[in-house]
Amino acid sequence: MSTTNPSDPAAVEPTSSPPEHPSSAPLAIHDMTVAYHRRPVLWDIDYDAPPGKLVAIIGPNGSGKTTFIKAALDLVPRISGDVRFFGEPYRQARTRVGYVPQRGSVDWDFPVSALDVVAMGLYRKIGWFRPVTRRYRQQALECLDRVGMADLARRQISQLSGGQQQRVFLARALAQSADLYLMDEPFAGVDAATERAIVAVLHELRQSGKTALVVHHDLQTVTEYFDHVLLLNMRLVATGPTRDVFTNENLRATYGGKLALLDQVGHRMTLGQGNQ
Amino acid sequence: MTPQLDMLTTIKTILLDEWFLLDTWIVVTAALAAMGCAIPGTFLVLRRQSMMGDALTHTVLPGIVGAFIISHAMKTSGWFAATGGEQPYAFDAITYTMMFVGAVAIGALTAVLSEWVQRQGRVESSAALGIVYTSLFAVGLLMIRLFADSVHIDPDCVLYGSVETVWVTGDGVPRAALASGGALVLNTLLVVAFFKELRVSTFDPDLAISLGINSTAIHYGLMAITAVTAVAAFESVGNILVIAMLIVPPATAHLLTDRLWLLIVLSVTVAAASAWLGHAFALILPTLLLTPFADAPLLRSVNITSLDASTAGMMATTSGLLFLLALLLGPRHGLVIRRLHRGFLAIRIAAEDLLGVIYRNQEDPETVNPAILTDRSLTRRLAVWWLRRRGLVTGSSTSPVLTSSGHASARQLVRAHRLWESYMAHHFNVPADHLHEMAHRVEHFLDPELRDQIAEELDGPQRDPHGREIPLDEPD
């Protein structure tokens, strides 16, 4: 919320006001809290993404990794907090932000080819009322080629393997030619070839100065793939360069140290129980 | 004349000689209504919201009744000159406009209410729809009863339509055809204009939102358009047929193609075909079915060739039959093609097994059960035919002999088998006599690349776990 409501007693606290000088970081989150059915799942997130870095978002199941991305992109409502992309609210910065949802979030029986899906990344560029012309299909094909899938462009998407489907999603994000990418578990359940392809694309993105925030579940590969980490478990546990922050101590705090009190308070908020 | 010929002549008489302008208008009106429905129906089916079509066709009833009541009130209160005053039925410009306004409102209301019920009532989406649409439909029926003076609607007509009475001699283009045609044109224009947006918001609503496309607006727009189409179609074909045409043609087309634009074209075609075939069947079937019993006492006084069945009913039945045909004969998902694929796979596997048996028999006759060699089953004979056609074996079907290319194929198969046994023995802790069964299945699916990969992982094994030699793909 960017305005404070004088009748709201909580507004007396200065924490819910927007920052004085909004940062121009690719993603700047200030005091973000997200709730489902009044139950907070992410508490008071403050985070500035470093430009030109690959950042792993790490945390156990149910720690709010997907919610983190979706709330930043206005896909789920925030109950408080301010989110800016390159210093602007999401509405104005949309073209600079690419989103790779989880593979399981769509119906793969849908009647489209791999190329059609990638071309969706170009829809904003193409504009309203205009068809996907040959020029744009060519661009989509180039993006598919960058993930090593050009020869499968005409396949219906249900006939691709899981890894290939993930690469189609990645190619679609590339087609958006954004400056910041938010990717939700791109490495989940993929084959070795796809894993290599994704890593190559991530390196390519970094080289051209782009930033990527990637929800990642494989702790073995974090140091190899990512420059920065963001450790999440209903709250931001730690964030910074991988070599400084990706420590056993922090991991213990993330995976073992779920704050039981957060859960309890959240539960009471769902039920609407008072102080008695 | 033979009975068959007689039958054909009867059909010809009914469909050509006794085909009147009325029949043409019936088919045209029904086809326009069906085609109009197939377009929003495609997106309902793809969004897995088919139940929404069912719901909307019912919830429009209170909208329509409300339109009648309000326009009647407007006319009797003297706000508007009663343009339709002379007409026996109350359809006039005001009522008509109100009906479509009511449809849009009720379409959006249905969507909003069902979402609200789902959220607050702790039920899944189809239960929420079931609650909302039965309630609203009942409200509509109640309104018809309460305001019978101003509402000239027959509930039967709402359910079953009255396409047979769509045109009276001397009329111009039937009003129902104009309404449905209008809906079809509107839907076509919308789908062409918003093709990309509909596609992306149906496939991946979150991505659509992140592209700045308002998925929520598209959702409500689709509901409103479906409701308008249903209203345009209801008086001619009735809402049961509207449900059928919203769902069945798109579901049929989905079995036939993997391209969205072609899917829309096909579902519109299936809808039109259902209308024409449905009316033709309605004309023909009673005659065909009853002719053999023409002499029965009950039917003696009836002119059988003049009987016909309900066109709307036959249209729905026909669309169901077309769906069944697509299900059986579809190019990729059809049952027939899938059966054939499985049949060919079974023959290929039997043929490859035979190659392996002959190879092993040459290698060491002790390891082969002689009964396998003299198998005379149909599968075996098909397998020999398959191998012979590809020049892999010669000789009689009881004692086939490997050709040189047959020998090469057999060796690849045996290599696959023994590599897999080695792989299993390396990674799984199972006794040696448990390896064969699985390798026997897997051997048919290991291409050269996979075979090399396994060999590489096992450092190029020479012998399998039973001590038998693993042949190379190419002989040295």
Contacts between the chains, C-beta under 8 A, distances in Angstrom:
chain1	res1	chain2	res2	distance
A	70	B	206	7.6
A	73	B	206	8.0
A	73	B	209	7.8
A	73	B	210	5.7
A	74	B	209	7.5
A	75	B	206	5.5
A	75	B	209	6.2
A	75	B	210	7.3
A	94	B	210	7.0
A	94	B	211	7.5
A	94	B	212	5.4
A	97	B	210	7.1
A	99	B	206	7.2
A	99	B	207	6.4
A	99	B	210	4.5
A	101	B	204	6.8
A	101	B	206	5.4
A	101	B	207	6.5
A	105	B	204	7.2
A	105	B	206	6.7
A	106	B	203	6.0
A	106	B	204	4.9
A	107	B	46	7.8
A	107	B	48	7.3
A	107	B	203	7.2
A	110	B	46	6.5
A	110	B	202	7.4
A	110	B	203	4.9
A	110	B	260	8.0
A	111	B	46	7.4
A	111	B	254	6.9
A	111	B	257	6.5
A	111	B	258	5.0
A	111	B	259	5.8
A	111	B	260	4.8
A	111	B	263	5.2
A	112	B	199	7.0
A	112	B	203	6.4
A	112	B	258	7.9
A	112	B	259	7.7
A	112	B	260	6.1
A	113	B	258	7.4
A	113	B	259	7.4
A	116	B	199	7.5
A	116	B	260	7.6
A	117	B	203	7.4
A	120	B	196	7.8
A	120	B	199	7.4
A	120	B	200	4.8
A	120	B	203	7.4
A	120	B	204	7.2
A	120	B	207	6.5
A	120	B	211	7.6
A	123	B	196	5.2
A	123	B	197	7.6
A	123	B	200	6.0
A	123	B	211	5.5
A	123	B	213	7.3
A	124	B	211	5.0
A	124	B	212	6.1
A	126	B	196	7.0
A	128	B	197	7.5
A	129	B	193	5.5
A	129	B	194	8.0
A	131	B	195	7.3
A	131	B	196	7.6
A	132	B	196	6.8
A	156	B	258	3.8
A	172	B	207	7.8
